[in-house]
Amino acid sequence: MSEPERLLSPEDVAERLSISPVTARAWLRKGKLPVVKVGDRGLLRMREADLNAYIRSLAAAQGREP
């Protein structure tokens, strides 16, 4: 059986990208980062796989490995 998809909070995303949680939330709201809205309140979350892909794309654009 496969593992469940891991969803990251804006705070988790901020820590991984070395940005503030406020910036992470803004990027998620504006669509700069792919977002998943969870529950009736529309909590912002990001798939861990999407964050890893984003980090790889940043590294590739800078010509280096992540």
SULCORVEN-V218182 format. One record per backbone hydrogen bond with DSSP energy under -0.5 kcal/mol. CO is the residue of the C=O (numbers start at 1). NH is the residue of the N-H. E is the energy in kcal/mol with one decimal. If there is no record, write none. Layout:
# SULCORVEN-V218182
co=CO nh=NH e=E
co=CO nh=NH e=E
This chain:
# SULCORVEN-V218182
co=5 nh=7 e=-0.5
co=6 nh=48 e=-2.6
co=8 nh=46 e=-2.0
co=9 nh=13 e=-2.4
co=10 nh=14 e=-2.6
co=11 nh=15 e=-2.1
co=12 nh=16 e=-2.2
co=13 nh=17 e=-2.1
co=14 nh=18 e=-1.0
co=14 nh=19 e=-2.2
co=15 nh=18 e=-0.5
co=20 nh=24 e=-2.4
co=21 nh=25 e=-2.6
co=22 nh=26 e=-2.2
co=23 nh=27 e=-2.8
co=24 nh=28 e=-2.2
co=25 nh=29 e=-2.7
co=26 nh=30 e=-2.6
co=27 nh=31 e=-0.7
co=27 nh=32 e=-1.7
co=27 nh=33 e=-1.4
co=28 nh=31 e=-0.6
co=36 nh=38 e=-0.5
co=36 nh=45 e=-2.0
co=38 nh=43 e=-2.2
co=39 nh=42 e=-1.1
co=43 nh=38 e=-2.5
co=45 nh=36 e=-3.2
co=46 nh=8 e=-3.3
co=47 nh=51 e=-2.1
co=48 nh=52 e=-2.6
co=49 nh=53 e=-2.1
co=50 nh=54 e=-2.3
co=51 nh=55 e=-2.5
co=52 nh=56 e=-2.3
co=53 nh=57 e=-2.3
co=54 nh=58 e=-2.1
co=55 nh=59 e=-2.3
co=56 nh=60 e=-2.6
co=57 nh=61 e=-2.2
co=58 nh=62 e=-1.3
co=59 nh=64 e=-2.8
co=60 nh=63 e=-1.3
